[in-house]
Structure formats: C-alpha cells, structure tokens
Amino acid sequence: VQVNKNNEMLQWPIQPGTPCMELIRNASLIIWDEAPMANYAILVCVNKVCCLLMDHNAPFGGKVVVLLGNFCQTCPVIHGSSRTQIV
C-alpha cells in the first residue's frame, strides 16, 4: 500500500466475506513485525478495519495486537528543535 501525506485515508483491499477476512475475525492475536517502520496511516487503517469487523469500538476491535520491531532504530522526535539537536 503506497502512502504519502496526501492520501492518509486508506481503503482496505480485502472484501467482506472472504477467507482472509474470516481469518482476521477468528484470530485471537495479531502480531505486527517491524511496526516502527510502518506508516501511521496504515496502523490507523488496520485499527478501523478491526473495529468494523469485530463491531467493537475498543482499539483494534478488542483484538490483542503485539507490535514488534527494533524501537532503538527509531529516531526521537523533538518538536521545535534544530537539526543539530536531533542528530
């Protein structure tokens, strides 16, 4: 899924009633590897789809989600700082 700042409203490519949707509905755990590398819009899209699919307003529709990745490789964000301060 290509994502940029102009298209943060993503469409879920999987149709209702398909085996893939049933797999997500029946899953008791979602494991997401390399989560720090994923675009925020994709995370929001998966959250909305899980909420709609499970008909539940809790985060990810109440599913347990484990986000994996090397969070040490993620750069810290310092709002209002200079490039020198960040680096």
PyMOL Python script that loads the backbone (N, CA, C, O; Angstrom):
from pymol import cmd

cmd.read_pdbstr("""\
ATOM      1  N   VAL A   1       0.854  -1.164   0.000  1.00  0.00           N
ATOM      2  CA  VAL A   1       0.000   0.000   0.000  1.00  0.00           C
ATOM      3  C   VAL A   1       0.900   1.228   0.000  1.00  0.00           C
ATOM      4  O   VAL A   1       1.695   1.425   0.919  1.00  0.00           O
ATOM      5  N   GLN A   2       0.771   2.044  -1.028  1.00  0.00           N
ATOM      6  CA  GLN A   2       1.557   3.272  -1.080  1.00  0.00           C
ATOM      7  C   GLN A   2       0.880   4.338  -0.235  1.00  0.00           C
ATOM      8  O   GLN A   2      -0.329   4.550  -0.331  1.00  0.00           O
ATOM      9  N   VAL A   3       1.670   5.001   0.589  1.00  0.00           N
ATOM     10  CA  VAL A   3       1.133   6.016   1.483  1.00  0.00           C
ATOM     11  C   VAL A   3       2.011   7.259   1.395  1.00  0.00           C
ATOM     12  O   VAL A   3       3.238   7.159   1.390  1.00  0.00           O
ATOM     13  N   ASN A   4       1.392   8.406   1.327  1.00  0.00           N
ATOM     14  CA  ASN A   4       2.117   9.663   1.478  1.00  0.00           C
ATOM     15  C   ASN A   4       1.234  10.614   2.272  1.00  0.00           C
ATOM     16  O   ASN A   4       0.122  10.258   2.661  1.00  0.00           O
ATOM     17  N   LYS A   5       1.721  11.802   2.506  1.00  0.00           N
ATOM     18  CA  LYS A   5       0.974  12.745   3.345  1.00  0.00           C
ATOM     19  C   LYS A   5      -0.350  13.166   2.723  1.00  0.00           C
ATOM     20  O   LYS A   5      -1.236  13.651   3.427  1.00  0.00           O
ATOM     21  N   ASN A   6      -0.496  12.989   1.422  1.00  0.00           N
ATOM     22  CA  ASN A   6      -1.720  13.422   0.743  1.00  0.00           C
ATOM     23  C   ASN A   6      -2.821  12.365   0.726  1.00  0.00           C
ATOM     24  O   ASN A   6      -3.974  12.688   0.439  1.00  0.00           O
ATOM     25  N   ASN A   7      -2.491  11.108   1.027  1.00  0.00           N
ATOM     26  CA  ASN A   7      -3.529  10.069   0.967  1.00  0.00           C
ATOM     27  C   ASN A   7      -3.544   9.234   2.242  1.00  0.00           C
ATOM     28  O   ASN A   7      -3.362   8.018   2.199  1.00  0.00           O
ATOM     29  N   GLU A   8      -3.760   9.888   3.364  1.00  0.00           N
ATOM     30  CA  GLU A   8      -3.775   9.173   4.632  1.00  0.00           C
ATOM     31  C   GLU A   8      -5.074   8.418   4.874  1.00  0.00           C
ATOM     32  O   GLU A   8      -5.153   7.619   5.808  1.00  0.00           O
ATOM     33  N   MET A   9      -6.090   8.651   4.058  1.00  0.00           N
ATOM     34  CA  MET A   9      -7.330   7.887   4.161  1.00  0.00           C
ATOM     35  C   MET A   9      -7.208   6.682   3.238  1.00  0.00           C
ATOM     36  O   MET A   9      -7.415   6.798   2.030  1.00  0.00           O
ATOM     37  N   LEU A  10      -6.878   5.545   3.796  1.00  0.00           N
ATOM     38  CA  LEU A  10      -6.625   4.350   3.001  1.00  0.00           C
ATOM     39  C   LEU A  10      -7.876   3.504   2.865  1.00  0.00           C
ATOM     40  O   LEU A  10      -8.755   3.543   3.726  1.00  0.00           O
ATOM     41  N   GLN A  11      -7.957   2.751   1.803  1.00  0.00           N
ATOM     42  CA  GLN A  11      -9.032   1.786   1.581  1.00  0.00           C
ATOM     43  C   GLN A  11      -8.482   0.396   1.863  1.00  0.00           C
ATOM     44  O   GLN A  11      -7.392   0.054   1.405  1.00  0.00           O
ATOM     45  N   TRP A  12      -9.218  -0.396   2.605  1.00  0.00           N
ATOM     46  CA  TRP A  12      -8.821  -1.775   2.896  1.00  0.00           C
ATOM     47  C   TRP A  12      -9.071  -2.603   1.646  1.00  0.00           C
ATOM     48  O   TRP A  12     -10.199  -2.620   1.155  1.00  0.00           O
ATOM     49  N   PRO A  13      -8.056  -3.299   1.103  1.00  0.00           N
ATOM     50  CA  PRO A  13      -8.221  -4.005  -0.171  1.00  0.00           C
ATOM     51  C   PRO A  13      -8.933  -5.355  -0.068  1.00  0.00           C
ATOM     52  O   PRO A  13      -9.198  -5.974  -1.098  1.00  0.00           O
ATOM     53  N   ILE A  14      -9.250  -5.831   1.135  1.00  0.00           N
ATOM     54  CA  ILE A  14      -9.851  -7.153   1.306  1.00  0.00           C
ATOM     55  C   ILE A  14     -11.361  -6.998   1.450  1.00  0.00           C
ATOM     56  O   ILE A  14     -11.833  -6.182   2.242  1.00  0.00           O
ATOM     57  N   GLN A  15     -12.108  -7.774   0.689  1.00  0.00           N
ATOM     58  CA  GLN A  15     -13.570  -7.674   0.679  1.00  0.00           C
ATOM     59  C   GLN A  15     -14.195  -8.484   1.818  1.00  0.00           C
ATOM     60  O   GLN A  15     -13.649  -9.517   2.206  1.00  0.00           O
ATOM     61  N   PRO A  16     -15.337  -8.029   2.363  1.00  0.00           N
ATOM     62  CA  PRO A  16     -16.042  -8.782   3.413  1.00  0.00           C
ATOM     63  C   PRO A  16     -16.472 -10.158   2.912  1.00  0.00           C
ATOM     64  O   PRO A  16     -16.815 -10.329   1.742  1.00  0.00           O
ATOM     65  N   GLY A  17     -16.449 -11.118   3.804  1.00  0.00           N
ATOM     66  CA  GLY A  17     -16.890 -12.466   3.467  1.00  0.00           C
ATOM     67  C   GLY A  17     -15.820 -13.334   2.839  1.00  0.00           C
ATOM     68  O   GLY A  17     -16.071 -14.506   2.557  1.00  0.00           O
ATOM     69  N   THR A  18     -14.628 -12.791   2.610  1.00  0.00           N
ATOM     70  CA  THR A  18     -13.548 -13.576   2.016  1.00  0.00           C
ATOM     71  C   THR A  18     -12.841 -14.381   3.102  1.00  0.00           C
ATOM     72  O   THR A  18     -12.944 -14.048   4.283  1.00  0.00           O
ATOM     73  N   PRO A  19     -12.123 -15.435   2.717  1.00  0.00           N
ATOM     74  CA  PRO A  19     -11.391 -16.228   3.711  1.00  0.00           C
ATOM     75  C   PRO A  19     -10.397 -15.394   4.531  1.00  0.00           C
ATOM     76  O   PRO A  19     -10.183 -15.672   5.711  1.00  0.00           O
ATOM     77  N   CYS A  20      -9.797 -14.385   3.918  1.00  0.00           N
ATOM     78  CA  CYS A  20      -8.842 -13.540   4.645  1.00  0.00           C
ATOM     79  C   CYS A  20      -9.546 -12.761   5.756  1.00  0.00           C
ATOM     80  O   CYS A  20      -9.018 -12.641   6.861  1.00  0.00           O
ATOM     81  N   MET A  21     -10.730 -12.235   5.467  1.00  0.00           N
ATOM     82  CA  MET A  21     -11.492 -11.511   6.490  1.00  0.00           C
ATOM     83  C   MET A  21     -11.911 -12.441   7.622  1.00  0.00           C
ATOM     84  O   MET A  21     -11.867 -12.061   8.792  1.00  0.00           O
ATOM     85  N   GLU A  22     -12.313 -13.648   7.277  1.00  0.00           N
ATOM     86  CA  GLU A  22     -12.696 -14.619   8.308  1.00  0.00           C
ATOM     87  C   GLU A  22     -11.495 -14.989   9.172  1.00  0.00           C
ATOM     88  O   GLU A  22     -11.631 -15.201  10.377  1.00  0.00           O
ATOM     89  N   LEU A  23     -10.321 -15.065   8.554  1.00  0.00           N
ATOM     90  CA  LEU A  23      -9.101 -15.363   9.305  1.00  0.00           C
ATOM     91  C   LEU A  23      -8.830 -14.260  10.328  1.00  0.00           C
ATOM     92  O   LEU A  23      -8.488 -14.547  11.475  1.00  0.00           O
ATOM     93  N   ILE A  24      -8.981 -13.012   9.917  1.00  0.00           N
ATOM     94  CA  ILE A  24      -8.777 -11.885  10.833  1.00  0.00           C
ATOM     95  C   ILE A  24      -9.831 -11.900  11.938  1.00  0.00           C
ATOM     96  O   ILE A  24      -9.511 -11.670  13.104  1.00  0.00           O
ATOM     97  N   ARG A  25     -11.073 -12.168  11.579  1.00  0.00           N
ATOM     98  CA  ARG A  25     -12.159 -12.196  12.569  1.00  0.00           C
ATOM     99  C   ARG A  25     -11.929 -13.296  13.609  1.00  0.00           C
ATOM    100  O   ARG A  25     -12.206 -13.091  14.791  1.00  0.00           O
ATOM    101  N   ASN A  26     -11.431 -14.445  13.190  1.00  0.00           N
ATOM    102  CA  ASN A  26     -11.245 -15.577  14.096  1.00  0.00           C
ATOM    103  C   ASN A  26      -9.919 -15.544  14.847  1.00  0.00           C
ATOM    104  O   ASN A  26      -9.723 -16.326  15.777  1.00  0.00           O
ATOM    105  N   ALA A  27      -9.009 -14.658  14.463  1.00  0.00           N
ATOM    106  CA  ALA A  27      -7.701 -14.589  15.122  1.00  0.00           C
ATOM    107  C   ALA A  27      -7.851 -14.070  16.549  1.00  0.00           C
ATOM    108  O   ALA A  27      -8.626 -13.149  16.807  1.00  0.00           O
ATOM    109  N   SER A  28      -7.105 -14.667  17.464  1.00  0.00           N
ATOM    110  CA  SER A  28      -7.131 -14.179  18.842  1.00  0.00           C
ATOM    111  C   SER A  28      -5.950 -13.246  19.114  1.00  0.00           C
ATOM    112  O   SER A  28      -5.906 -12.581  20.149  1.00  0.00           O
ATOM    113  N   LEU A  29      -4.995 -13.198  18.182  1.00  0.00           N
ATOM    114  CA  LEU A  29      -3.799 -12.387  18.362  1.00  0.00           C
ATOM    115  C   LEU A  29      -3.312 -11.905  17.001  1.00  0.00           C
ATOM    116  O   LEU A  29      -3.283 -12.679  16.044  1.00  0.00           O
ATOM    117  N   ILE A  30      -2.932 -10.642  16.905  1.00  0.00           N
ATOM    118  CA  ILE A  30      -2.334 -10.098  15.688  1.00  0.00           C
ATOM    119  C   ILE A  30      -0.910  -9.700  16.038  1.00  0.00           C
ATOM    120  O   ILE A  30      -0.695  -8.893  16.942  1.00  0.00           O
ATOM    121  N   ILE A  31       0.065 -10.260  15.328  1.00  0.00           N
ATOM    122  CA  ILE A  31       1.474  -9.934  15.541  1.00  0.00           C
ATOM    123  C   ILE A  31       1.939  -9.100  14.356  1.00  0.00           C
ATOM    124  O   ILE A  31       1.852  -9.540  13.210  1.00  0.00           O
ATOM    125  N   TRP A  32       2.431  -7.905  14.631  1.00  0.00           N
ATOM    126  CA  TRP A  32       2.861  -6.967  13.588  1.00  0.00           C
ATOM    127  C   TRP A  32       4.360  -6.747  13.758  1.00  0.00           C
ATOM    128  O   TRP A  32       4.790  -6.057  14.682  1.00  0.00           O
ATOM    129  N   ASP A  33       5.156  -7.335  12.865  1.00  0.00           N
ATOM    130  CA  ASP A  33       6.607  -7.186  12.930  1.00  0.00           C
ATOM    131  C   ASP A  33       7.021  -5.908  12.207  1.00  0.00           C
ATOM    132  O   ASP A  33       6.342  -5.456  11.285  1.00  0.00           O
ATOM    133  N   GLU A  34       8.125  -5.340  12.630  1.00  0.00           N
ATOM    134  CA  GLU A  34       8.659  -4.092  12.060  1.00  0.00           C
ATOM    135  C   GLU A  34       7.650  -2.941  12.157  1.00  0.00           C
ATOM    136  O   GLU A  34       7.536  -2.126  11.241  1.00  0.00           O
ATOM    137  N   ALA A  35       6.937  -2.888  13.253  1.00  0.00           N
ATOM    138  CA  ALA A  35       5.929  -1.842  13.461  1.00  0.00           C
ATOM    139  C   ALA A  35       6.493  -0.419  13.381  1.00  0.00           C
ATOM    140  O   ALA A  35       5.820   0.459  12.843  1.00  0.00           O
ATOM    141  N   PRO A  36       7.699  -0.158  13.895  1.00  0.00           N
ATOM    142  CA  PRO A  36       8.198   1.220  13.798  1.00  0.00           C
ATOM    143  C   PRO A  36       8.411   1.695  12.359  1.00  0.00           C
ATOM    144  O   PRO A  36       8.463   2.898  12.106  1.00  0.00           O
ATOM    145  N   MET A  37       8.532   0.763  11.424  1.00  0.00           N
ATOM    146  CA  MET A  37       8.759   1.123  10.026  1.00  0.00           C
ATOM    147  C   MET A  37       7.452   1.393   9.284  1.00  0.00           C
ATOM    148  O   MET A  37       7.479   1.922   8.173  1.00  0.00           O
ATOM    149  N   ALA A  38       6.322   1.043   9.868  1.00  0.00           N
ATOM    150  CA  ALA A  38       5.026   1.209   9.201  1.00  0.00           C
ATOM    151  C   ALA A  38       4.561   2.660   9.278  1.00  0.00           C
ATOM    152  O   ALA A  38       4.808   3.352  10.265  1.00  0.00           O
ATOM    153  N   ASN A  39       3.900   3.098   8.243  1.00  0.00           N
ATOM    154  CA  ASN A  39       3.335   4.438   8.215  1.00  0.00           C
ATOM    155  C   ASN A  39       2.143   4.499   9.168  1.00  0.00           C
ATOM    156  O   ASN A  39       1.388   3.534   9.290  1.00  0.00           O
ATOM    157  N   TYR A  40       1.982   5.617   9.829  1.00  0.00           N
ATOM    158  CA  TYR A  40       0.884   5.805  10.783  1.00  0.00           C
ATOM    159  C   TYR A  40      -0.478   5.554  10.142  1.00  0.00           C
ATOM    160  O   TYR A  40      -1.374   5.001  10.779  1.00  0.00           O
ATOM    161  N   ALA A  41      -0.634   5.958   8.884  1.00  0.00           N
ATOM    162  CA  ALA A  41      -1.921   5.800   8.195  1.00  0.00           C
ATOM    163  C   ALA A  41      -2.296   4.328   8.059  1.00  0.00           C
ATOM    164  O   ALA A  41      -3.477   3.986   8.115  1.00  0.00           O
ATOM    165  N   ILE A  42      -1.314   3.460   7.883  1.00  0.00           N
ATOM    166  CA  ILE A  42      -1.593   2.027   7.770  1.00  0.00           C
ATOM    167  C   ILE A  42      -2.057   1.480   9.115  1.00  0.00           C
ATOM    168  O   ILE A  42      -2.986   0.675   9.171  1.00  0.00           O
ATOM    169  N   LEU A  43      -1.423   1.906  10.180  1.00  0.00           N
ATOM    170  CA  LEU A  43      -1.831   1.480  11.520  1.00  0.00           C
ATOM    171  C   LEU A  43      -3.266   1.916  11.808  1.00  0.00           C
ATOM    172  O   LEU A  43      -4.050   1.141  12.356  1.00  0.00           O
ATOM    173  N   VAL A  44      -3.609   3.135  11.449  1.00  0.00           N
ATOM    174  CA  VAL A  44      -4.971   3.647  11.641  1.00  0.00           C
ATOM    175  C   VAL A  44      -5.963   2.843  10.806  1.00  0.00           C
ATOM    176  O   VAL A  44      -7.053   2.520  11.279  1.00  0.00           O
ATOM    177  N   CYS A  45      -5.595   2.520   9.570  1.00  0.00           N
ATOM    178  CA  CYS A  45      -6.469   1.752   8.683  1.00  0.00           C
ATOM    179  C   CYS A  45      -6.758   0.368   9.264  1.00  0.00           C
ATOM    180  O   CYS A  45      -7.910  -0.065   9.287  1.00  0.00           O
ATOM    181  N   VAL A  46      -5.726  -0.322   9.730  1.00  0.00           N
ATOM    182  CA  VAL A  46      -5.913  -1.657  10.316  1.00  0.00           C
ATOM    183  C   VAL A  46      -6.774  -1.557  11.573  1.00  0.00           C
ATOM    184  O   VAL A  46      -7.628  -2.413  11.805  1.00  0.00           O
ATOM    185  N   ASN A  47      -6.560  -0.531  12.377  1.00  0.00           N
ATOM    186  CA  ASN A  47      -7.377  -0.335  13.574  1.00  0.00           C
ATOM    187  C   ASN A  47      -8.851  -0.171  13.208  1.00  0.00           C
ATOM    188  O   ASN A  47      -9.712  -0.811  13.810  1.00  0.00           O
ATOM    189  N   LYS A  48      -9.148   0.685  12.221  1.00  0.00           N
ATOM    190  CA  LYS A  48     -10.536   0.912  11.810  1.00  0.00           C
ATOM    191  C   LYS A  48     -11.176  -0.350  11.259  1.00  0.00           C
ATOM    192  O   LYS A  48     -12.336  -0.641  11.554  1.00  0.00           O
ATOM    193  N   VAL A  49     -10.427  -1.100  10.460  1.00  0.00           N
ATOM    194  CA  VAL A  49     -10.970  -2.331   9.880  1.00  0.00           C
ATOM    195  C   VAL A  49     -11.279  -3.344  10.974  1.00  0.00           C
ATOM    196  O   VAL A  49     -12.326  -3.992  10.938  1.00  0.00           O
ATOM    197  N   CYS A  50     -10.385  -3.489  11.943  1.00  0.00           N
ATOM    198  CA  CYS A  50     -10.634  -4.430  13.039  1.00  0.00           C
ATOM    199  C   CYS A  50     -11.853  -4.003  13.853  1.00  0.00           C
ATOM    200  O   CYS A  50     -12.655  -4.846  14.257  1.00  0.00           O
ATOM    201  N   CYS A  51     -11.997  -2.702  14.094  1.00  0.00           N
ATOM    202  CA  CYS A  51     -13.174  -2.211  14.834  1.00  0.00           C
ATOM    203  C   CYS A  51     -14.460  -2.500  14.075  1.00  0.00           C
ATOM    204  O   CYS A  51     -15.444  -2.944  14.668  1.00  0.00           O
ATOM    205  N   LEU A  52     -14.461  -2.252  12.761  1.00  0.00           N
ATOM    206  CA  LEU A  52     -15.649  -2.529  11.948  1.00  0.00           C
ATOM    207  C   LEU A  52     -15.937  -4.021  11.868  1.00  0.00           C
ATOM    208  O   LEU A  52     -17.086  -4.447  11.982  1.00  0.00           O
ATOM    209  N   LEU A  53     -14.901  -4.801  11.674  1.00  0.00           N
ATOM    210  CA  LEU A  53     -15.056  -6.242  11.523  1.00  0.00           C
ATOM    211  C   LEU A  53     -15.579  -6.895  12.801  1.00  0.00           C
ATOM    212  O   LEU A  53     -16.427  -7.785  12.748  1.00  0.00           O
ATOM    213  N   MET A  54     -15.069  -6.447  13.946  1.00  0.00           N
ATOM    214  CA  MET A  54     -15.465  -7.036  15.219  1.00  0.00           C
ATOM    215  C   MET A  54     -16.690  -6.343  15.819  1.00  0.00           C
ATOM    216  O   MET A  54     -17.222  -6.794  16.833  1.00  0.00           O
ATOM    217  N   ASP A  55     -17.143  -5.238  15.192  1.00  0.00           N
ATOM    218  CA  ASP A  55     -18.271  -4.452  15.689  1.00  0.00           C
ATOM    219  C   ASP A  55     -18.054  -4.064  17.153  1.00  0.00           C
ATOM    220  O   ASP A  55     -18.927  -4.232  18.005  1.00  0.00           O
ATOM    221  N   HIS A  56     -16.846  -3.536  17.407  1.00  0.00           N
ATOM    222  CA  HIS A  56     -16.441  -3.182  18.762  1.00  0.00           C
ATOM    223  C   HIS A  56     -15.589  -1.924  18.676  1.00  0.00           C
ATOM    224  O   HIS A  56     -14.724  -1.831  17.805  1.00  0.00           O
ATOM    225  N   ASN A  57     -15.812  -0.951  19.560  1.00  0.00           N
ATOM    226  CA  ASN A  57     -15.106   0.328  19.497  1.00  0.00           C
ATOM    227  C   ASN A  57     -13.758   0.347  20.199  1.00  0.00           C
ATOM    228  O   ASN A  57     -13.055   1.355  20.133  1.00  0.00           O
ATOM    229  N   ALA A  58     -13.374  -0.733  20.869  1.00  0.00           N
ATOM    230  CA  ALA A  58     -12.075  -0.785  21.543  1.00  0.00           C
ATOM    231  C   ALA A  58     -10.960  -0.756  20.495  1.00  0.00           C
ATOM    232  O   ALA A  58     -11.195  -1.102  19.338  1.00  0.00           O
ATOM    233  N   PRO A  59      -9.753  -0.349  20.887  1.00  0.00           N
ATOM    234  CA  PRO A  59      -8.651  -0.361  19.926  1.00  0.00           C
ATOM    235  C   PRO A  59      -8.497  -1.733  19.266  1.00  0.00           C
ATOM    236  O   PRO A  59      -8.516  -2.767  19.934  1.00  0.00           O
ATOM    237  N   PHE A  60      -8.346  -1.716  17.960  1.00  0.00           N
ATOM    238  CA  PHE A  60      -8.229  -2.919  17.140  1.00  0.00           C
ATOM    239  C   PHE A  60      -9.399  -3.874  17.359  1.00  0.00           C
ATOM    240  O   PHE A  60      -9.241  -5.091  17.258  1.00  0.00           O
ATOM    241  N   GLY A  61     -10.551  -3.328  17.654  1.00  0.00           N
ATOM    242  CA  GLY A  61     -11.753  -4.133  17.803  1.00  0.00           C
ATOM    243  C   GLY A  61     -11.704  -5.093  18.971  1.00  0.00           C
ATOM    244  O   GLY A  61     -12.451  -6.071  19.004  1.00  0.00           O
ATOM    245  N   GLY A  62     -10.828  -4.824  19.935  1.00  0.00           N
ATOM    246  CA  GLY A  62     -10.695  -5.703  21.088  1.00  0.00           C
ATOM    247  C   GLY A  62      -9.693  -6.824  20.887  1.00  0.00           C
ATOM    248  O   GLY A  62      -9.469  -7.620  21.799  1.00  0.00           O
ATOM    249  N   LYS A  63      -9.090  -6.900  19.719  1.00  0.00           N
ATOM    250  CA  LYS A  63      -8.069  -7.920  19.451  1.00  0.00           C
ATOM    251  C   LYS A  63      -6.780  -7.548  20.173  1.00  0.00           C
ATOM    252  O   LYS A  63      -6.471  -6.369  20.346  1.00  0.00           O
ATOM    253  N   VAL A  64      -6.032  -8.564  20.591  1.00  0.00           N
ATOM    254  CA  VAL A  64      -4.715  -8.341  21.175  1.00  0.00           C
ATOM    255  C   VAL A  64      -3.737  -8.145  20.021  1.00  0.00           C
ATOM    256  O   VAL A  64      -3.637  -8.995  19.137  1.00  0.00           O
ATOM    257  N   VAL A  65      -3.015  -7.021  20.029  1.00  0.00           N
ATOM    258  CA  VAL A  65      -2.057  -6.706  18.967  1.00  0.00           C
ATOM    259  C   VAL A  65      -0.684  -6.543  19.601  1.00  0.00           C
ATOM    260  O   VAL A  65      -0.504  -5.753  20.528  1.00  0.00           O
ATOM    261  N   VAL A  66       0.280  -7.299  19.091  1.00  0.00           N
ATOM    262  CA  VAL A  66       1.660  -7.210  19.558  1.00  0.00           C
ATOM    263  C   VAL A  66       2.467  -6.530  18.462  1.00  0.00           C
ATOM    264  O   VAL A  66       2.597  -7.056  17.357  1.00  0.00           O
ATOM    265  N   LEU A  67       3.013  -5.348  18.779  1.00  0.00           N
ATOM    266  CA  LEU A  67       3.821  -4.603  17.819  1.00  0.00           C
ATOM    267  C   LEU A  67       5.291  -4.909  18.093  1.00  0.00           C
ATOM    268  O   LEU A  67       5.799  -4.641  19.181  1.00  0.00           O
ATOM    269  N   LEU A  68       5.963  -5.471  17.095  1.00  0.00           N
ATOM    270  CA  LEU A  68       7.364  -5.849  17.238  1.00  0.00           C
ATOM    271  C   LEU A  68       8.239  -4.958  16.379  1.00  0.00           C
ATOM    272  O   LEU A  68       7.766  -4.327  15.434  1.00  0.00           O
ATOM    273  N   GLY A  69       9.494  -4.913  16.709  1.00  0.00           N
ATOM    274  CA  GLY A  69      10.458  -4.161  15.917  1.00  0.00           C
ATOM    275  C   GLY A  69      11.568  -3.668  16.809  1.00  0.00           C
ATOM    276  O   GLY A  69      11.485  -3.752  18.035  1.00  0.00           O
ATOM    277  N   ASN A  70      12.601  -3.155  16.190  1.00  0.00           N
ATOM    278  CA  ASN A  70      13.720  -2.618  16.935  1.00  0.00           C
ATOM    279  C   ASN A  70      13.456  -1.136  17.170  1.00  0.00           C
ATOM    280  O   ASN A  70      13.811  -0.292  16.347  1.00  0.00           O
ATOM    281  N   PHE A  71      12.835  -0.833  18.293  1.00  0.00           N
ATOM    282  CA  PHE A  71      12.452   0.543  18.575  1.00  0.00           C
ATOM    283  C   PHE A  71      13.673   1.428  18.838  1.00  0.00           C
ATOM    284  O   PHE A  71      13.556   2.654  18.827  1.00  0.00           O
ATOM    285  N   CYS A  72      14.847   0.823  19.076  1.00  0.00           N
ATOM    286  CA  CYS A  72      16.073   1.615  19.245  1.00  0.00           C
ATOM    287  C   CYS A  72      16.490   2.270  17.933  1.00  0.00           C
ATOM    288  O   CYS A  72      17.211   3.267  17.943  1.00  0.00           O
ATOM    289  N   GLN A  73      16.041   1.717  16.800  1.00  0.00           N
ATOM    290  CA  GLN A  73      16.385   2.281  15.499  1.00  0.00           C
ATOM    291  C   GLN A  73      15.479   3.455  15.130  1.00  0.00           C
ATOM    292  O   GLN A  73      15.718   4.124  14.124  1.00  0.00           O
ATOM    293  N   THR A  74      14.468   3.707  15.913  1.00  0.00           N
ATOM    294  CA  THR A  74      13.539   4.798  15.636  1.00  0.00           C
ATOM    295  C   THR A  74      14.104   6.097  16.200  1.00  0.00           C
ATOM    296  O   THR A  74      14.465   6.169  17.374  1.00  0.00           O
ATOM    297  N   CYS A  75      14.176   7.106  15.367  1.00  0.00           N
ATOM    298  CA  CYS A  75      14.728   8.393  15.807  1.00  0.00           C
ATOM    299  C   CYS A  75      13.752   9.105  16.731  1.00  0.00           C
ATOM    300  O   CYS A  75      12.544   9.081  16.500  1.00  0.00           O
ATOM    301  N   PRO A  76      14.272   9.737  17.776  1.00  0.00           N
ATOM    302  CA  PRO A  76      13.385  10.507  18.649  1.00  0.00           C
ATOM    303  C   PRO A  76      12.912  11.772  17.943  1.00  0.00           C
ATOM    304  O   PRO A  76      13.606  12.319  17.085  1.00  0.00           O
ATOM    305  N   VAL A  77      11.743  12.218  18.311  1.00  0.00           N
ATOM    306  CA  VAL A  77      11.197  13.449  17.744  1.00  0.00           C
ATOM    307  C   VAL A  77      11.228  14.514  18.829  1.00  0.00           C
ATOM    308  O   VAL A  77      10.647  14.345  19.901  1.00  0.00           O
ATOM    309  N   ILE A  78      11.909  15.606  18.536  1.00  0.00           N
ATOM    310  CA  ILE A  78      11.992  16.718  19.475  1.00  0.00           C
ATOM    311  C   ILE A  78      11.358  17.914  18.780  1.00  0.00           C
ATOM    312  O   ILE A  78      11.994  18.552  17.941  1.00  0.00           O
ATOM    313  N   HIS A  79      10.119  18.223  19.119  1.00  0.00           N
ATOM    314  CA  HIS A  79       9.385  19.315  18.469  1.00  0.00           C
ATOM    315  C   HIS A  79      10.064  20.657  18.719  1.00  0.00           C
ATOM    316  O   HIS A  79      10.463  20.967  19.841  1.00  0.00           O
ATOM    317  N   GLY A  80      10.186  21.441  17.662  1.00  0.00           N
ATOM    318  CA  GLY A  80      10.741  22.780  17.770  1.00  0.00           C
ATOM    319  C   GLY A  80      12.251  22.827  17.919  1.00  0.00           C
ATOM    320  O   GLY A  80      12.805  23.880  18.233  1.00  0.00           O
ATOM    321  N   SER A  81      12.929  21.702  17.698  1.00  0.00           N
ATOM    322  CA  SER A  81      14.381  21.692  17.853  1.00  0.00           C
ATOM    323  C   SER A  81      15.072  21.849  16.503  1.00  0.00           C
ATOM    324  O   SER A  81      14.452  21.720  15.448  1.00  0.00           O
ATOM    325  N   SER A  82      16.348  22.124  16.564  1.00  0.00           N
ATOM    326  CA  SER A  82      17.123  22.261  15.330  1.00  0.00           C
ATOM    327  C   SER A  82      17.619  20.890  14.885  1.00  0.00           C
ATOM    328  O   SER A  82      17.562  19.921  15.643  1.00  0.00           O
ATOM    329  N   ARG A  83      18.099  20.822  13.668  1.00  0.00           N
ATOM    330  CA  ARG A  83      18.629  19.563  13.140  1.00  0.00           C
ATOM    331  C   ARG A  83      19.807  19.082  13.990  1.00  0.00           C
ATOM    332  O   ARG A  83      19.950  17.881  14.222  1.00  0.00           O
ATOM    333  N   THR A  84      20.640  19.997  14.452  1.00  0.00           N
ATOM    334  CA  THR A  84      21.798  19.642  15.272  1.00  0.00           C
ATOM    335  C   THR A  84      21.362  18.987  16.579  1.00  0.00           C
ATOM    336  O   THR A  84      21.977  18.013  17.014  1.00  0.00           O
ATOM    337  N   GLN A  85      20.325  19.500  17.202  1.00  0.00           N
ATOM    338  CA  GLN A  85      19.841  18.926  18.454  1.00  0.00           C
ATOM    339  C   GLN A  85      19.298  17.519  18.250  1.00  0.00           C
ATOM    340  O   GLN A  85      19.482  16.651  19.104  1.00  0.00           O
ATOM    341  N   ILE A  86      18.634  17.290  17.130  1.00  0.00           N
ATOM    342  CA  ILE A  86      18.061  15.970  16.865  1.00  0.00           C
ATOM    343  C   ILE A  86      19.151  14.955  16.569  1.00  0.00           C
ATOM    344  O   ILE A  86      19.121  13.836  17.082  1.00  0.00           O
ATOM    345  N   VAL A  87      20.123  15.348  15.735  1.00  0.00           N
ATOM    346  CA  VAL A  87      21.203  14.429  15.345  1.00  0.00           C
ATOM    347  C   VAL A  87      22.138  14.263  16.510  1.00  0.00           C
ATOM    348  O   VAL A  87      23.123  13.532  16.412  1.00  0.00           O
TER     349      VAL A  87
END
""", "prot")
cmd.dss("prot")
cmd.show_as("cartoon", "prot")
cmd.util.cbc("prot")
cmd.orient("prot")
